Amino acid sequence: MKQQIYLDYAATTPVYPEIIKKMADCLSFDGLFGNPASNGHCFGTDARGQIEEARQYVADLIGAKADEIIWTSGATESNNLALKGIAERYAHRGKHIITSQIEHKAILDSCIKLESLGFEVTYLQPEKETGLISPHSVQEALRPDTVLVSLMMVNNEIGTITDIAEIGKITKAKDIFFHVDAAQAAGKLPINVHELGIDLLSLSAHKVYGPKGIGALYVNHENSFEIEPQIHGGGHEQGCRSGTLATHQIVGMGEAFRLAKENLVTEQARLKVLQEKLFNALNDLTDIVLNGDKTQRVANYLNVSFLNDDAFIIINAIKTLAAVSSGSACNSGHGGPSHVLVALGRDEQTARNAVRFSFGKYTTEKDIETLIHHLKQEYQSTNFVSFA
């Protein structure tokens, strides 16, 4: 079978070859295999040096200081650590949390857990069709006992961008902790955590051409606060997250973030052309509706629902040639319509007839043209439409 065109970069990205080499150099006896916590010999200190270099690269991408980066196993763990760590440590200040209906399951499920422990959670409804979470809705939801606001910077299904800067001003004025899930934003948007008023920010390597199984949590040191650790056993990572550090994965994440900073602007411009080309072709081919905002979004994602009775024909045609998704990879075993699209006000059928295309480093204009040509041929062969 001919290999499909990969258009599912929102689910995961391939690791760059040069990053794989750097990671491999940390595994063998001739490399940097030592335990970075072993301070008494060069094997440990050399590994520690590589980890601290990677920490700086991650910090550089988000405008942080190196000692504000805590290594985790990924954005899911970072989200859990941020929400539960703040909620448990500062429950005496209040037990009300604000998030939105369209967050990643790592946030929503953590909130459900906290609700079972006596916390109250307000789930903000996004703007219909666009999916935007407005600063005004955050302001309106605040209560005297609000302890934390947690929102994603870029939605993982529809690519919309949340106005983090304005929300950061609101939370800072009220002395409320502000957590941001930036797993889908890193390498796609310029980020400066201090300018944005962010207290905690979750990151993932495998969304930025790094390895799976490694992520980070930014913890703002300009504000004096602590988070309750969720993993105990040695007090690593400033007491926030115990466990032997995986040098090879951390080096991979650091290098991925270093490269992401170099390529951010040019890559967004390139992908914007591909995004518009595919949307216009699909819109000419059949009746579709864009899921998400037309302008306040990153170039990497395109989520559309097919509206005609023959939607299944074009969706099947897409999936025979391209690797795409109908929603978040974390919800693929769920079976129902996307909770994000339902929150946008889509009916069940429209939500089920959605396809998320996500573009990345190896997506070419030829890939998009090949897909468009394939879909036109499929439609012509079914005699549903004719082309001038």
Number of C-alpha atoms within 10 A of each C-alpha: 3 6 9 14 20 18 23 22 24 28 18 18 22 16 19 17 10 11 22 17 12 16 22 16 17 22 15 10 10 8 15 24 19 21 18 23 15 14 13 8 11 13 18 17 18 18 25 21 14 19 24 18 16 24 25 20 24 30 23 18 23 22 15 22 19 17 16 20 26 20 25 27 20 21 26 22 21 30 30 18 24 31 25 20 18 21 24 17 14 18 15 10 13 17 21 22 26 21 23 23 21 28 23 23 16 17 24 18 13 18 25 13 13 20 15 10 11 11 17 18 20 17 17 20 18 19 16 17 17 20 26 21 25 17 17 11 15 21 13 9 15 20 13 11 15 23 24 25 24 22 27 27 24 26 28 24 30 29 26 25 21 21 18 22 15 15 24 24 17 19 22 15 9 14 12 21 25 25 27 25 28 26 29 25 22 25 26 20 21 14 18 16 24 16 12 17 21 23 24 26 27 29 32 30 30 25 25 29 26 28 27 19 17 25 29 28 28 27 26 21 16 9 9 7 13 15 18 18 19 15 14 12 10 11 13 17 17 12 16 21 22 18 15 13 21 21 24 25 26 30 29 30 33 28 26 26 28 19 18 20 19 12 14 16 14 9 17 17 12 17 22 15 12 21 20 13 15 18 18 10 17 19 14 11 17 17 14 19 17 17 26 27 18 11 10 16 20 23 24 26 26 24 21 24 23 25 17 14 8 13 18 14 16 21 18 13 18 20 14 15 17 20 17 23 21 22 25 21 15 11 15 12 8 9 8 11 20 22 19 25 27 18 20 22 17 19 12 13 12 20 26 20 19 25 21 24 26 27 24 24 16 13 17 15 16 10 17 20 15 14 19 18 12 16 22 18 12 17 19 12 11 11 8 11 11 11 8 2
